[in-house]
């Protein structure tokens, strides 16, 4: 279903710039991938990327029927790190300003995250369970840091929690009665 939606967007935007086309495709790709990242979907993500490449190649060939394949590849596809054939679009806000590139999101860059179930007897609104939720969030942040290539000792990130801030600050939970 997501592929049908992406193909429909590409077909509807035959005359749109590559930059604007990517602005429409990226939220759908990232949203779908984030929804499915808790399930091992590597082959499905690869199929999405491959099908999108073929659709976008056809889109580019249709826009420039008299240009060579090499010209189309240089205009719309580039290399980021080790990944070649990444679709991009360029735009310039005003004359004299630098050109900005917008890269198409890749489904295969979404990493699998194992969903950790919440303990059945815990409640995020109970101050007694605040320590459990702090530990749970710390483990999640540690995995994210390792995935991004950061050192464990680099604790410059701000604390993020899945719970309302009043849960982790006892002075806010105690109200004068």
C-alpha positions in Angstrom: 0.0 0.0 0.0 2.8 2.4 0.8 4.4 1.8 -2.6 1.1 2.6 -4.3 0.9 5.8 -2.4 4.5 6.8 -3.3 4.0 5.9 -7.0 0.8 8.0 -7.1 2.7 11.0 -5.7 5.4 10.6 -8.3 2.8 10.3 -11.1 0.9 13.3 -9.9 4.1 15.5 -9.8 5.4 14.9 -13.3 6.3 18.6 -13.7 7.4 19.3 -10.1 11.0 19.9 -9.3 13.0 17.1 -7.7 13.4 19.2 -4.6 9.6 19.5 -4.1 9.0 15.9 -5.0 11.3 14.8 -2.2 9.6 17.2 0.2 6.4 15.2 -0.5 8.0 11.7 -0.4 10.2 11.9 2.6 7.5 12.2 5.3 5.7 9.2 4.0 8.9 7.1 3.8 10.1 8.0 7.2 6.7 7.7 8.8 6.1 4.2 7.4 9.6 3.1 8.3 9.3 4.4 11.9 6.0 2.6 12.2 7.5 -0.7 11.1 11.0 -0.4 12.7 10.0 -2.6 15.6 9.6 -5.6 13.3 12.5 -7.0 11.2 11.6 -5.5 7.8 15.0 -5.4 6.1 13.8 -7.1 2.9 10.7 -5.0 2.8 12.7 -1.8 3.2 15.0 -2.9 0.4 12.1 -3.5 -1.9 10.8 0.0 -1.1 14.1 1.6 -2.0 14.5 -0.4 -5.2 11.0 0.3 -6.4 11.4 4.0 -5.6 14.7 4.1 -7.5 13.0 2.6 -10.6 10.0 5.0 -10.3 12.3 8.0 -9.9 14.5 6.9 -12.8 11.5 6.7 -15.0 10.3 10.1 -13.7 13.7 11.7 -14.6 13.8 10.0 -18.0 10.3 11.4 -18.8 11.3 14.9 -17.8 14.4 14.8 -20.0 13.7 12.5 -23.0 16.5 14.0 -25.1 19.2 13.8 -22.5 21.6 10.8 -22.0 21.5 8.4 -19.0 24.8 9.8 -17.8 23.4 13.4 -17.8 20.3 12.3 -15.9 22.4 10.4 -13.4 24.6 13.4 -12.7 21.6 15.8 -12.4 19.4 13.7 -10.0 21.6 11.1 -8.4 24.6 11.5 -6.2 26.8 9.8 -3.6 26.5 10.2 0.2 29.3 8.4 2.1 29.4 4.9 0.6 25.9 5.0 -0.8 25.7 5.7 -4.5 22.6 6.5 -6.6 21.0 8.6 -4.0 18.2 10.8 -5.4 18.4 14.5 -4.6 16.9 17.8 -5.6 18.5 21.2 -5.6 17.0 24.6 -4.9 18.3 28.1 -4.5 16.3 30.5 -2.2 17.5 33.7 -3.9 20.1 34.7 -6.5 23.6 34.7 -5.0 22.7 32.3 -2.1 24.2 28.8 -2.0 22.3 25.9 -3.6 20.8 23.5 -1.0 20.3 19.8 -1.7 17.5 17.7 -0.4 18.2 14.0 -0.3 15.5 11.3 -0.6 15.2 9.3 2.6 16.2 5.7 2.4 14.0 3.0 4.0 17.1 0.8 4.5 18.6 3.5 6.8 15.9 2.9 9.4 17.4 0.7 12.1 15.6 -2.1 13.8 14.6 -1.2 17.4 13.4 -4.0 19.5 10.3 -3.0 21.3 10.7 -3.3 25.1 7.5 -4.1 26.8 6.6 -2.0 29.9 6.4 -4.0 33.1 2.8 -4.8 33.7 2.6 -3.5 37.2 4.3 -0.2 36.5 2.5 3.1 36.0 4.2 6.2 34.6 2.1 8.4 36.8 3.1 6.7 40.0 6.1 8.4 41.7 7.2 5.0 43.1 7.9 3.8 39.5 9.8 6.9 38.5 13.2 5.1 38.9 12.1 2.2 36.6 11.1 4.6 33.9 14.4 6.6 34.3 16.4 3.4 33.9 14.3 2.3 30.9 14.9 5.6 29.2 18.6 5.6 30.0 19.0 2.2 28.3 17.1 3.4 25.3 19.4 6.5 25.0 22.5 4.4 25.4 21.5 2.2 22.5 20.8 5.3 20.4 24.2 6.8 21.2 26.0 3.6 20.3 24.2 3.5 17.0 25.2 7.0 16.2 28.8 6.3 17.0 29.1 8.4 20.1 31.1 7.5 23.1 29.3 6.3 26.2 31.1 8.9 28.2 29.7 11.7 26.1 26.7 12.8 28.2 26.1 16.2 26.6 22.6 15.3 25.4 19.7 16.6 27.4 17.7 14.1 29.3 14.7 12.9 27.4 11.9 11.0 29.0 8.7 9.4 27.8 7.0 10.4 31.0 5.6 13.9 32.0 8.3 15.9 33.8 6.3 16.1 37.0 6.9 12.3 37.5 10.6 12.6 37.8 10.6 15.7 40.0 9.1 14.8 43.4 8.8 18.5 44.4 6.2 19.1 41.7 4.1 16.0 42.6 3.7 16.9 46.2 0.9 19.5 46.3 -0.1 21.4 49.4 -3.5 20.2 50.5 
